[in-house]
Amino acid sequence: MSPSHDFSTPLLRVFTEVARLGSFTAAGRVLGYTQSAVSRQVSALEEEAGAVLFDRLARGVRPTEAGRRLLPHAQAVLERLDAARRELLDLRSLATGRLRVGAFATADASLVPHAIAAFRRAHPAVELTLREGLTAELVDLLLAGAVDVGVISLLPAGADRLPEGLELHRLRDDPMLVAVPNGHRLAGRQAVALADLADEEWIAGSADPGQTLIASCLRSGFRPRIGFVASDWMAKQGFVAAGLGITLIPSLAAAAVRPDITVLALDPQDVPPRHVYAATARELTPSPAAHAFLTLLRGHTGLSASP
């Protein structure tokens, strides 16, 4: 056996076909080769193996002892390669695979579930998992390769520094709404300004306004008075319904607002809408499943261009 050569896959395929049929001519017909081409390829494999693999008989050929020893190994190699080809084809056609999605909480109220439902209907064999987190956490997961597609939110350009290392696909804007108790003095209004809310007590996700949705209000000089801290947005609605304060609700979650509170539009000049993106890691090749999910996300929002 030549130390500078490995067994060539095409030669192994010719070898196993000749062994199966017992004839160079018959193998050539099956493989689309001439008899002489099959003979040359068998000779090349014998040179690589350093052994005669077939006895040339008056009628056909028969494997030698070396040929019989090589045959099961050749068959196993070819079967594994064929299995690998089938698996890669299944991956491309989404007959198998996995998809790991990450999203911030209010994107999970409607946008992400609708896209996931559509994906599962189209590709039921793909394993899909979802992780929820803040945008900063999702960015870290994307860059670490722990999430394939992340749905993240950012303040308008210039307010937030765009994360490096990500491909961003703009999905939609997410205006902020304010939730007040039914019967509140402002409940009959269609829209309000921050100045209308100066004396209100707020329900927020943190005692530090800079770590909450109210952070965007701070840039205009507004200083909210936080009365209670509740991290879950459904819990915030409960506090509002009980008359204990008001809270911001992203428009993404507006469809899931409980009926005993009233939601008002906020002047976008006071509270600019967040931008919602689907994100992938720039240095990592998106899987076919990730590509398909991105297409579905863009289809559910009507936007397709990157920023």
Backbone bond lengths (Angstrom), bond angles and torsions (degrees), N, CA, C in turn:
res aa  C-N    CA-C-N  psi(-1)  N-CA   C-N-CA  omega(-1)  CA-C   N-CA-C  phi
1 M - - - 1.469 - - 1.524 109.04 -
2 S 1.341 115.40 131.07 1.459 119.01 179.74 1.520 109.89 -71.15
3 P 1.363 117.95 128.96 1.468 119.58 -179.60 1.519 112.93 -69.26
4 S 1.336 118.24 -14.51 1.461 120.89 -176.77 1.522 112.79 -96.20
5 H 1.327 117.62 4.32 1.459 120.30 -177.49 1.527 111.10 -126.66
6 D 1.327 115.65 143.25 1.453 121.71 167.56 1.519 108.07 -104.02
7 F 1.331 115.50 164.58 1.454 118.50 176.52 1.526 109.30 -67.16
8 S 1.309 116.44 125.56 1.456 122.03 -179.48 1.523 110.07 -79.28
9 T 1.317 116.40 133.88 1.467 120.17 -179.06 1.529 112.11 -60.26
10 P 1.351 120.44 -46.20 1.473 118.75 178.35 1.532 112.13 -59.71
11 L 1.339 116.86 -36.12 1.457 119.02 179.49 1.525 111.25 -69.17
12 L 1.340 115.97 -38.13 1.464 118.86 176.52 1.519 111.20 -63.63
13 R 1.326 117.22 -36.18 1.461 119.69 179.63 1.532 110.40 -66.80
14 V 1.330 116.96 -41.27 1.467 120.07 175.72 1.529 109.98 -63.10
15 F 1.324 116.57 -44.50 1.465 121.46 -178.54 1.532 111.43 -57.97
16 T 1.350 117.19 -48.07 1.470 119.17 -177.77 1.526 111.44 -66.76
17 E 1.325 117.71 -32.45 1.460 120.12 179.75 1.521 110.65 -71.81
18 V 1.328 117.32 -39.32 1.468 120.71 176.68 1.528 109.94 -64.36
19 A 1.343 116.44 -42.14 1.463 120.01 178.96 1.519 111.09 -63.56
20 R 1.339 117.47 -37.34 1.462 120.91 -179.57 1.511 112.23 -68.40
21 L 1.350 115.86 -40.82 1.457 120.29 -173.99 1.526 113.47 -96.50
22 G 1.344 117.34 -17.87 1.459 120.39 179.74 1.507 114.04 69.41
23 S 1.333 117.37 25.96 1.463 120.07 -175.86 1.515 109.88 -159.94
24 F 1.356 114.66 132.52 1.455 118.73 173.81 1.531 110.41 -65.47
25 T 1.320 115.88 -40.79 1.466 120.43 -176.78 1.527 111.19 -65.18
26 A 1.343 116.23 -46.09 1.463 120.02 -179.14 1.527 110.72 -65.36
27 A 1.328 117.38 -40.69 1.458 120.50 177.70 1.523 110.64 -63.21
28 G 1.318 116.59 -39.26 1.456 120.24 178.78 1.518 112.37 -61.97
29 R 1.348 116.60 -39.81 1.465 119.58 178.59 1.535 110.66 -62.71
30 V 1.317 117.33 -41.97 1.463 121.12 -179.20 1.527 111.04 -67.89
31 L 1.340 116.76 -40.16 1.459 121.29 -174.21 1.525 113.86 -90.14
32 G 1.328 117.18 -9.18 1.457 120.16 -179.09 1.515 113.53 82.86
33 Y 1.345 117.38 25.32 1.461 122.63 179.05 1.519 109.53 -113.73
34 T 1.329 115.84 160.78 1.454 120.15 169.87 1.530 109.10 -78.70
35 Q 1.323 115.55 163.62 1.466 119.97 179.02 1.514 110.70 -60.67
36 S 1.316 116.55 -39.02 1.463 119.74 -178.14 1.528 111.08 -69.36
37 A 1.361 117.33 -34.48 1.457 120.58 177.78 1.527 110.56 -65.99
38 V 1.334 116.81 -40.10 1.463 120.39 177.55 1.518 109.73 -63.99
39 S 1.312 116.70 -42.60 1.470 121.00 -179.70 1.526 110.69 -61.18
40 R 1.342 117.20 -41.37 1.458 120.21 179.86 1.529 111.00 -65.83
41 Q 1.325 116.52 -39.13 1.465 118.89 -178.81 1.530 111.85 -70.53
42 V 1.325 117.11 -35.80 1.464 119.66 175.65 1.525 109.67 -65.08
43 S 1.329 116.10 -41.29 1.467 119.68 178.87 1.524 110.73 -63.35
44 A 1.345 116.76 -38.37 1.469 120.11 178.50 1.525 110.54 -64.84
45 L 1.329 117.59 -39.27 1.461 120.59 178.49 1.526 110.44 -67.88
46 E 1.314 116.59 -38.89 1.465 119.58 177.61 1.531 110.81 -62.69
47 E 1.318 116.25 -36.59 1.459 119.29 176.87 1.538 110.16 -65.32
48 E 1.333 117.30 -41.12 1.462 120.61 177.92 1.524 110.78 -65.90
49 A 1.339 115.80 -38.74 1.464 120.03 -177.52 1.525 112.07 -78.08
50 G 1.321 116.69 -21.67 1.467 120.05 -176.83 1.515 111.94 70.30
51 A 1.344 116.72 28.82 1.465 120.71 -178.48 1.519 108.91 -156.53
52 V 1.330 116.35 151.95 1.465 121.51 172.86 1.520 107.28 -76.00
53 L 1.326 117.09 128.73 1.458 121.46 -175.39 1.524 113.06 -101.99
54 F 1.322 117.48 -22.38 1.460 121.04 179.62 1.528 109.91 -134.08
55 D 1.312 115.22 140.02 1.454 120.60 165.85 1.515 107.20 -85.64
56 R 1.356 115.84 126.34 1.464 120.73 178.07 1.520 107.34 -85.25
57 L 1.316 116.28 113.14 1.455 121.86 -177.49 1.521 109.83 -103.82
58 A 1.352 115.11 172.37 1.465 119.47 178.83 1.518 110.28 -61.65
59 R 1.330 116.45 -36.51 1.457 120.71 177.67 1.534 108.23 -123.79
60 G 1.301 115.18 95.64 1.453 120.02 176.26 1.518 113.06 85.41
61 V 1.327 114.50 -163.79 1.457 121.65 -177.96 1.521 108.60 -134.70
62 R 1.354 115.42 160.12 1.454 120.93 179.32 1.524 107.54 -140.17
63 P 1.356 117.25 136.50 1.467 118.76 -179.45 1.519 112.15 -62.06
64 T 1.305 115.21 139.42 1.456 121.03 173.00 1.532 108.77 -78.33
65 E 1.346 116.99 -178.94 1.460 119.50 176.12 1.527 110.48 -58.27
66 A 1.347 116.29 -42.13 1.463 119.77 177.60 1.528 111.38 -63.30
67 G 1.333 115.97 -39.13 1.457 119.82 178.84 1.512 112.32 -65.26
68 R 1.362 115.76 -40.35 1.463 118.87 178.89 1.524 111.21 -65.81
69 R 1.347 117.25 -35.97 1.467 119.75 178.31 1.533 111.77 -69.29
70 L 1.323 116.50 -37.17 1.467 120.14 -178.04 1.521 111.92 -74.33
71 L 1.346 117.89 -31.20 1.460 120.92 -169.64 1.535 114.12 -55.80
72 P 1.350 120.75 -51.23 1.473 117.94 -178.34 1.533 113.26 -63.49
73 H 1.322 116.86 -31.64 1.466 119.53 176.74 1.526 110.93 -67.80
74 A 1.345 115.31 -42.59 1.457 119.35 178.85 1.522 110.79 -63.19
75 Q 1.339 116.05 -42.30 1.468 119.52 179.37 1.530 111.17 -63.45
76 A 1.345 117.13 -40.61 1.463 120.92 179.84 1.527 111.17 -64.74
77 V 1.339 116.34 -42.76 1.463 120.47 178.69 1.525 110.51 -60.62
78 L 1.324 116.38 -47.05 1.460 120.06 -177.80 1.526 111.49 -66.84
79 E 1.336 117.24 -36.70 1.461 119.94 177.84 1.529 110.76 -64.77
80 R 1.347 117.17 -41.41 1.461 120.00 178.98 1.524 111.07 -66.00
81 L 1.323 117.01 -40.22 1.464 119.61 178.71 1.522 111.22 -66.23
82 D 1.340 116.60 -40.19 1.469 119.48 176.89 1.520 110.45 -63.71
83 A 1.343 117.28 -38.77 1.467 120.91 177.70 1.526 110.62 -64.51
84 A 1.341 115.92 -39.39 1.468 119.91 178.45 1.524 110.74 -64.24
85 R 1.336 116.49 -41.28 1.464 119.65 178.78 1.525 110.59 -63.59
86 R 1.332 116.84 -42.61 1.463 120.03 178.90 1.524 111.01 -63.13
87 E 1.340 116.53 -40.75 1.455 120.18 -179.13 1.523 111.48 -65.69
88 L 1.334 116.68 -41.16 1.464 119.80 178.35 1.528 110.85 -66.77
89 L 1.331 116.13 -36.39 1.462 119.49 176.65 1.518 110.52 -66.02
90 D 1.343 116.76 -41.85 1.460 120.45 177.14 1.529 111.02 -62.04
91 L 1.332 116.07 -37.43 1.465 120.28 179.47 1.521 110.25 -64.43
92 R 1.341 116.08 -44.32 1.470 119.91 179.77 1.525 111.60 -65.01
93 S 1.337 116.50 -36.58 1.462 120.28 -177.36 1.525 112.65 -89.37
94 L 1.352 116.74 2.41 1.465 123.66 179.68 1.523 112.38 62.62
95 A 1.340 115.31 31.02 1.461 120.16 170.87 1.523 110.59 -84.29
96 T 1.331 116.93 -5.59 1.456 123.23 173.81 1.527 107.32 -155.42
97 G 1.312 117.25 -177.94 1.462 121.07 176.76 1.513 112.10 118.76
98 R 1.330 114.86 -175.70 1.456 120.95 179.44 1.519 108.84 -141.02
99 L 1.309 115.95 155.77 1.459 122.13 177.16 1.525 107.47 -140.48
100 R 1.341 116.15 122.15 1.462 121.59 179.26 1.532 108.01 -111.56
101 V 1.324 115.31 113.23 1.458 122.00 -176.18 1.527 108.65 -106.74
102 G 1.319 116.22 140.09 1.457 122.12 171.74 1.520 108.50 -122.70
103 A 1.329 117.21 145.33 1.458 119.92 -178.70 1.521 109.97 -154.75
104 F 1.344 116.12 152.05 1.461 119.60 173.71 1.528 108.51 -79.17
105 A 1.328 116.63 160.74 1.462 121.85 -164.02 1.523 113.89 -56.63
106 T 1.333 118.21 -49.13 1.457 118.34 -173.98 1.530 112.41 -73.95
107 A 1.333 117.97 -20.04 1.466 119.35 172.15 1.523 110.16 -65.83
108 D 1.362 115.90 -24.69 1.459 120.49 178.57 1.516 112.90 -80.40
109 A 1.335 117.08 -1.69 1.459 119.40 178.98 1.526 111.70 -75.28
110 S 1.336 117.57 -32.84 1.464 119.82 -176.72 1.525 112.85 -152.52
111 L 1.342 116.82 -52.38 1.460 120.95 -173.22 1.524 112.33 -56.93
112 V 1.313 116.88 -56.00 1.470 120.52 -175.97 1.529 112.28 -68.46
113 P 1.342 120.52 -44.10 1.462 118.97 178.43 1.519 113.93 -58.31
114 H 1.338 117.49 -39.17 1.460 119.50 179.01 1.534 111.25 -65.08
115 A 1.340 116.22 -40.71 1.467 119.30 178.59 1.527 111.02 -67.06
116 I 1.336 117.03 -40.48 1.464 120.47 179.07 1.528 110.43 -64.84
117 A 1.322 117.17 -42.17 1.462 120.17 179.07 1.528 111.10 -60.87
118 A 1.338 116.39 -42.77 1.463 119.88 178.48 1.521 110.93 -65.44
119 F 1.335 116.75 -39.27 1.464 120.62 179.55 1.535 110.34 -64.20
120 R 1.313 116.78 -43.77 1.466 119.62 -179.03 1.519 112.06 -65.89
121 R 1.315 116.63 -36.03 1.469 118.72 176.50 1.520 110.81 -64.04
122 A 1.341 116.10 -39.54 1.468 120.13 -177.15 1.523 112.71 -80.16
123 H 1.334 117.37 -32.86 1.473 121.01 -172.72 1.532 110.25 -136.79
124 P 1.314 117.75 67.37 1.470 120.48 -173.24 1.524 114.22 -66.07
125 A 1.336 118.78 -18.98 1.463 120.48 -177.25 1.522 113.22 -83.51
126 V 1.331 117.99 -10.36 1.464 121.15 -179.33 1.531 109.17 -83.17
127 E 1.329 116.15 129.05 1.465 121.19 177.61 1.530 109.23 -75.10
128 L 1.324 116.60 123.99 1.463 120.73 -175.66 1.529 109.81 -122.89
129 T 1.338 116.29 131.14 1.452 121.67 176.32 1.524 109.11 -128.08
130 L 1.342 115.52 156.11 1.462 121.46 -177.59 1.520 109.54 -129.79
131 R 1.342 115.31 134.11 1.456 121.57 173.30 1.513 108.21 -121.17
132 E 1.329 116.17 135.06 1.455 121.23 179.73 1.527 109.60 -106.05
133 G 1.325 116.62 140.55 1.455 119.44 179.56 1.511 111.08 -171.31
134 L 1.304 115.48 172.75 1.464 120.87 173.60 1.523 109.15 -71.80
135 T 1.331 115.59 159.84 1.475 119.25 -176.63 1.527 111.79 -56.97
136 A 1.330 118.31 -42.96 1.472 120.41 -179.55 1.523 110.94 -60.58
137 E 1.317 117.32 -39.13 1.466 120.98 178.10 1.519 110.86 -66.93
138 L 1.329 116.52 -41.09 1.464 120.68 -179.29 1.526 111.29 -65.64
139 V 1.326 116.55 -37.45 1.471 119.95 177.29 1.527 109.96 -60.28
140 D 1.333 116.98 -45.01 1.469 120.57 178.72 1.522 110.93 -61.80
141 L 1.328 117.10 -41.17 1.471 120.77 -179.94 1.528 110.83 -65.12
142 L 1.326 116.58 -40.56 1.469 120.35 178.55 1.520 111.13 -62.59
143 L 1.326 116.62 -48.09 1.467 120.40 -177.37 1.525 111.62 -67.47
144 A 1.341 117.10 -26.91 1.465 120.72 178.41 1.522 112.08 -84.12
145 G 1.334 117.81 -5.28 1.460 120.65 -178.90 1.515 113.39 77.85
146 A 1.346 117.92 16.44 1.460 121.28 -179.35 1.525 112.10 -89.25
147 V 1.335 116.85 -13.44 1.459 123.21 177.11 1.523 107.19 -134.31
148 D 1.336 116.73 139.46 1.469 120.92 -178.49 1.526 111.76 -86.01
149 V 1.315 116.74 -43.34 1.473 122.61 179.52 1.522 107.63 -133.38
150 G 1.321 116.23 131.53 1.463 120.36 177.00 1.517 110.08 -119.35
151 V 1.311 116.04 136.83 1.470 121.21 172.55 1.522 106.16 -101.04
152 I 1.340 115.71 112.96 1.461 121.28 -172.42 1.519 109.68 -125.00
153 S 1.330 115.91 163.93 1.466 120.75 178.18 1.518 109.24 -126.23
154 L 1.317 114.64 142.06 1.461 121.41 179.32 1.515 109.05 -137.27
155 L 1.324 115.91 148.88 1.450 119.60 173.12 1.521 109.15 -71.40
156 P 1.329 118.66 163.72 1.467 120.41 -178.44 1.521 112.19 -52.51
157 A 1.321 115.56 152.57 1.471 121.79 -178.42 1.517 109.99 -50.11
158 G 1.324 114.48 132.97 1.448 120.20 -178.87 1.514 111.64 100.10
159 A 1.343 116.73 -29.70 1.454 119.78 176.70 1.523 110.77 -85.71
160 D 1.317 116.21 -40.95 1.459 121.97 175.06 1.527 108.30 -112.97
161 R 1.311 116.54 142.74 1.459 119.91 173.15 1.525 107.81 -80.91
162 L 1.323 115.85 124.37 1.460 119.14 -179.11 1.521 109.73 -64.65
163 P 1.330 117.69 134.65 1.462 120.33 -179.05 1.534 111.15 -62.57
164 E 1.310 116.44 139.29 1.460 120.48 176.55 1.528 109.68 -83.22
165 G 1.313 115.41 151.88 1.455 120.02 175.86 1.506 114.71 84.58
166 L 1.351 118.04 7.66 1.452 120.54 -179.24 1.525 111.43 -117.85
167 E 1.321 115.48 146.07 1.460 121.86 166.37 1.523 106.61 -94.03
168 L 1.328 117.00 123.82 1.456 121.60 -176.23 1.518 110.80 -109.52
169 H 1.309 115.99 133.56 1.466 122.70 178.60 1.524 107.25 -120.71
170 R 1.316 116.06 109.62 1.468 121.07 -175.22 1.526 109.90 -64.67
171 L 1.320 116.65 126.89 1.450 121.20 179.82 1.531 112.40 -102.25
172 R 1.328 116.97 -51.99 1.463 120.19 -177.77 1.516 109.65 -170.83
173 D 1.324 116.15 170.12 1.458 121.49 170.14 1.527 108.69 -92.98
174 D 1.321 115.62 153.60 1.460 121.31 -177.34 1.528 108.84 -128.63
175 P 1.344 118.35 82.78 1.464 120.51 179.53 1.534 110.93 -62.89
176 M 1.324 115.42 150.32 1.457 120.91 177.39 1.529 110.06 -88.22
177 L 1.307 115.61 139.59 1.459 123.43 174.17 1.525 107.88 -115.82
178 V 1.324 116.57 160.17 1.456 119.64 175.69 1.528 108.48 -117.38
179 A 1.326 115.26 131.83 1.466 121.31 -180.00 1.518 109.21 -100.46
180 V 1.334 115.74 129.37 1.467 121.60 178.72 1.524 107.78 -127.62
181 P 1.339 118.10 158.63 1.468 119.43 177.53 1.523 111.13 -65.22
182 N 1.327 116.03 148.27 1.467 118.80 171.52 1.530 108.44 -57.89
183 G 1.305 116.36 136.24 1.455 120.35 -177.28 1.509 113.97 88.86
184 H 1.329 117.71 -0.58 1.469 121.31 176.81 1.522 109.51 -63.17
185 R 1.324 116.43 153.64 1.470 121.54 -178.07 1.526 112.57 -57.73
186 L 1.343 117.51 -24.89 1.466 120.68 -178.69 1.537 112.64 -101.98
187 A 1.332 116.61 1.60 1.462 119.65 -171.05 1.526 113.52 -61.93
188 G 1.310 118.06 -22.69 1.457 120.40 -179.88 1.517 113.89 -85.21
189 R 1.306 117.13 -5.18 1.479 121.03 -178.48 1.528 110.39 -82.15
190 Q 1.325 116.39 151.92 1.460 120.98 173.90 1.524 111.52 -83.95
191 A 1.328 115.28 -34.56 1.461 120.29 -177.90 1.524 108.59 -148.50
192 V 1.339 114.78 155.12 1.460 120.25 179.57 1.521 108.96 -136.80
193 A 1.331 115.34 162.29 1.457 122.69 173.34 1.517 108.56 -107.65
194 L 1.329 115.97 162.99 1.463 119.22 178.63 1.527 111.52 -59.17
195 A 1.321 116.08 -32.90 1.470 119.22 -179.62 1.526 111.14 -60.93
196 D 1.339 117.49 -29.52 1.461 121.39 178.61 1.521 111.95 -70.33
197 L 1.352 116.81 -16.12 1.459 121.68 -172.40 1.527 112.26 -110.20
198 A 1.311 116.40 11.09 1.472 120.59 -172.19 1.524 112.45 -60.70
199 D 1.314 118.71 -31.14 1.474 120.85 -175.84 1.526 112.83 -98.17
200 E 1.314 117.38 5.24 1.465 120.77 -175.37 1.531 111.92 -82.98
201 E 1.318 115.21 153.93 1.458 121.43 171.74 1.525 107.89 -96.51
202 W 1.325 115.76 137.85 1.457 120.57 -171.75 1.531 111.99 -108.91
203 I 1.308 114.12 148.38 1.461 122.11 168.88 1.522 106.00 -103.31
204 A 1.322 118.24 121.62 1.468 121.48 -174.48 1.523 110.51 -134.15
205 G 1.311 115.40 165.32 1.454 120.85 -178.69 1.509 114.00 -80.40
206 S 1.332 118.19 -8.77 1.457 122.54 -179.89 1.524 108.64 -155.46
207 A 1.317 116.31 153.03 1.460 119.88 175.41 1.518 111.49 -69.64
208 D 1.336 116.64 -18.48 1.463 122.13 177.33 1.534 107.94 -94.56
209 P 1.321 119.51 108.08 1.464 121.00 -177.03 1.527 113.21 -57.21
210 G 1.321 116.89 -28.73 1.458 120.10 -179.26 1.510 113.86 -67.03
211 Q 1.334 117.73 -13.89 1.457 122.05 179.59 1.532 111.75 -102.47
212 T 1.312 117.66 15.30 1.463 121.19 -175.30 1.520 110.45 -128.99
213 L 1.328 115.43 -179.76 1.465 120.59 175.96 1.529 111.36 -61.29
214 I 1.334 116.53 -24.66 1.463 120.15 -179.03 1.532 111.05 -69.78
215 A 1.333 117.90 -11.70 1.463 121.12 -177.35 1.523 111.80 -53.30
216 S 1.341 117.07 -37.17 1.462 119.23 -178.86 1.526 111.77 -66.64
217 C 1.344 116.51 -23.89 1.468 119.46 178.32 1.529 111.62 -73.14
218 L 1.334 115.71 -28.69 1.462 119.77 -174.44 1.517 112.18 -63.42
219 R 1.326 116.46 -27.55 1.461 120.13 -176.88 1.529 111.95 -67.65
220 S 1.329 115.86 -21.22 1.467 118.78 178.40 1.528 111.59 -95.06
221 G 1.345 115.56 7.20 1.454 119.62 178.18 1.516 114.48 91.43
222 F 1.315 117.36 -0.78 1.461 121.17 -179.88 1.521 109.87 -72.52
223 R 1.324 117.46 134.41 1.463 122.13 179.44 1.527 109.09 -123.04
224 P 1.328 117.14 98.22 1.467 120.03 -176.52 1.527 112.11 -72.18
225 R 1.299 115.86 152.05 1.463 121.97 175.51 1.532 106.78 -101.68
226 I 1.335 116.09 107.29 1.460 120.80 -176.03 1.526 109.36 -86.58
227 G 1.335 114.81 120.81 1.446 119.82 -179.12 1.513 113.25 -93.37
228 F 1.361 116.54 -42.10 1.456 121.72 -179.18 1.518 109.84 -138.22
229 V 1.323 115.07 149.12 1.463 122.01 179.04 1.522 108.60 -109.55
230 A 1.314 116.95 125.36 1.466 122.98 175.97 1.520 107.32 -142.55
231 S 1.318 117.58 123.05 1.462 120.21 -175.18 1.526 112.70 -80.46
232 D 1.326 117.70 -32.43 1.462 120.82 -177.70 1.526 109.69 -83.62
233 W 1.339 117.24 133.50 1.452 119.08 -173.95 1.527 111.95 -71.66
234 M 1.326 118.68 -24.98 1.460 120.27 173.33 1.538 110.19 -69.30
235 A 1.348 115.85 -37.50 1.468 119.16 176.48 1.525 110.62 -64.10
236 K 1.322 116.57 -38.78 1.467 119.31 177.15 1.525 110.62 -57.85
237 Q 1.329 116.37 -41.82 1.460 119.66 179.44 1.527 111.17 -63.21
238 G 1.332 116.18 -35.52 1.455 119.52 177.61 1.516 112.38 -62.86
239 F 1.321 116.53 -41.49 1.459 120.69 177.76 1.535 110.46 -65.11
240 V 1.339 115.73 -40.34 1.468 119.22 178.76 1.524 110.05 -63.92
241 A 1.342 116.74 -46.92 1.467 120.65 -178.80 1.522 111.64 -59.41
242 A 1.338 117.06 -30.77 1.467 121.16 179.51 1.522 112.35 -80.56
243 G 1.340 116.58 -0.05 1.454 120.17 178.35 1.512 114.25 79.73
244 L 1.344 117.80 21.68 1.464 121.54 -175.89 1.520 113.29 -93.73
245 G 1.320 118.09 -1.52 1.453 120.25 178.92 1.514 110.58 158.03
246 I 1.320 114.98 -172.33 1.460 121.83 177.99 1.522 107.89 -121.77
247 T 1.315 116.55 166.35 1.468 119.45 179.75 1.512 109.98 -152.19
248 L 1.340 115.37 160.41 1.456 120.77 173.68 1.519 109.56 -86.31
249 I 1.315 115.40 141.22 1.463 121.39 175.63 1.523 107.52 -131.00
250 P 1.323 118.32 124.49 1.464 119.90 176.60 1.527 110.59 -64.38
251 S 1.323 116.23 147.55 1.467 119.39 -179.81 1.528 111.32 -61.83
252 L 1.345 117.85 -25.07 1.458 120.61 177.38 1.523 111.85 -57.96
253 A 1.327 116.47 -28.98 1.465 120.80 -176.95 1.518 112.43 -100.25
254 A 1.329 118.78 4.78 1.468 121.27 -172.91 1.525 112.14 -61.20
255 A 1.342 117.36 -32.28 1.462 119.75 -177.71 1.522 112.39 -68.44
256 A 1.339 116.68 -18.30 1.460 120.11 -177.27 1.523 112.45 -105.45
257 V 1.320 117.56 17.08 1.466 121.17 179.97 1.530 109.32 -73.17
258 R 1.320 116.44 136.52 1.463 120.87 -178.92 1.523 110.58 -70.27
259 P 1.333 118.22 154.86 1.475 120.26 -171.26 1.523 114.66 -76.08
260 D 1.330 118.96 -12.68 1.463 119.03 -177.25 1.524 112.86 -95.02
261 I 1.344 117.14 18.77 1.460 121.03 170.28 1.520 108.59 -131.39
262 T 1.314 116.19 161.47 1.462 122.49 -179.23 1.518 108.91 -115.28
263 V 1.319 115.82 136.15 1.461 121.23 -178.81 1.520 109.27 -110.03
264 L 1.331 116.11 129.05 1.458 122.44 -179.41 1.524 110.50 -118.19
265 A 1.304 116.03 147.26 1.463 120.26 174.91 1.527 109.52 -73.24
266 L 1.336 116.54 145.98 1.459 122.78 175.67 1.519 109.14 -105.12
267 D 1.303 115.80 143.70 1.461 120.37 177.77 1.537 108.79 -58.75
268 P 1.352 118.84 118.30 1.467 120.51 -177.78 1.518 113.47 -63.64
269 Q 1.329 117.26 -17.92 1.459 119.17 175.00 1.525 110.88 -70.67
270 D 1.324 116.48 -29.50 1.459 121.17 178.18 1.526 111.81 -82.86
271 V 1.329 115.66 -42.34 1.467 121.23 -176.90 1.527 107.81 -130.53
272 P 1.324 117.36 92.68 1.467 119.21 -177.99 1.522 111.52 -62.95
273 P 1.312 117.24 143.98 1.467 119.74 179.90 1.530 111.66 -67.36
274 R 1.311 115.01 148.18 1.462 119.82 172.49 1.531 109.34 -74.77
275 H 1.323 116.04 154.12 1.455 121.27 171.22 1.521 108.03 -99.15
276 V 1.313 116.41 134.50 1.460 122.19 -179.85 1.528 108.24 -107.20
277 Y 1.325 115.04 129.42 1.466 121.45 -177.37 1.526 110.24 -126.48
278 A 1.322 114.80 150.89 1.457 121.12 160.44 1.525 105.93 -94.99
279 A 1.323 116.66 132.48 1.462 120.77 -173.72 1.516 110.86 -126.17
280 T 1.340 115.01 143.85 1.459 122.10 171.32 1.525 107.63 -132.38
281 A 1.327 116.44 158.81 1.464 120.76 178.87 1.523 109.52 -76.67
282 R 1.329 117.14 128.17 1.465 121.95 -173.84 1.529 112.34 -64.06
283 E 1.325 117.76 -34.71 1.464 120.33 -174.99 1.526 112.80 -88.76
284 L 1.322 117.79 -2.77 1.460 121.54 -179.54 1.530 109.78 -110.36
285 T 1.319 116.79 135.53 1.456 121.59 -178.25 1.527 109.88 -75.90
286 P 1.335 117.91 118.95 1.478 118.98 178.65 1.527 110.78 -63.60
287 S 1.308 116.35 140.75 1.457 122.05 177.31 1.528 109.22 -72.84
288 P 1.344 117.62 163.69 1.473 119.07 173.91 1.523 112.02 -56.07
289 A 1.340 117.43 -36.42 1.470 120.46 178.60 1.525 110.81 -64.55
290 A 1.336 117.03 -40.65 1.462 120.61 178.83 1.524 110.80 -63.72
291 H 1.338 116.54 -42.72 1.467 119.84 177.17 1.526 111.00 -59.32
292 A 1.325 116.28 -44.37 1.462 120.26 -178.68 1.521 111.42 -64.73
293 F 1.336 116.84 -39.31 1.463 120.31 -179.24 1.528 110.99 -68.76
294 L 1.338 116.71 -39.19 1.467 119.98 176.74 1.529 110.55 -59.72
295 T 1.322 116.60 -41.48 1.460 120.36 178.73 1.517 111.11 -61.85
296 L 1.341 116.29 -41.58 1.459 120.00 178.90 1.530 111.42 -66.42
297 L 1.331 117.46 -41.81 1.460 120.21 178.56 1.519 110.92 -60.14
298 R 1.327 116.87 -46.00 1.470 119.62 179.68 1.521 111.19 -64.90
299 G 1.341 115.98 -35.56 1.460 119.43 178.77 1.513 112.72 -66.13
300 H 1.325 116.96 -30.71 1.467 120.31 -179.08 1.519 112.26 -81.04
301 T 1.336 117.60 -9.03 1.462 119.64 -179.22 1.518 112.49 -117.86
302 G 1.341 116.55 -11.06 1.456 119.03 178.02 1.502 115.24 80.64
303 L 1.335 118.00 4.97 1.460 121.55 178.11 1.507 109.13 -114.68
304 S 1.340 117.20 145.44 1.460 119.57 -179.83 1.508 113.29 -133.68
305 A 1.306 118.88 -9.97 1.467 121.10 -174.75 1.514 111.40 -91.56
306 S 1.320 115.87 146.84 1.460 120.72 171.90 1.514 108.44 -79.59
307 P 1.358 116.96 159.64 1.477 118.33 -178.43 1.497 110.93 -70.01
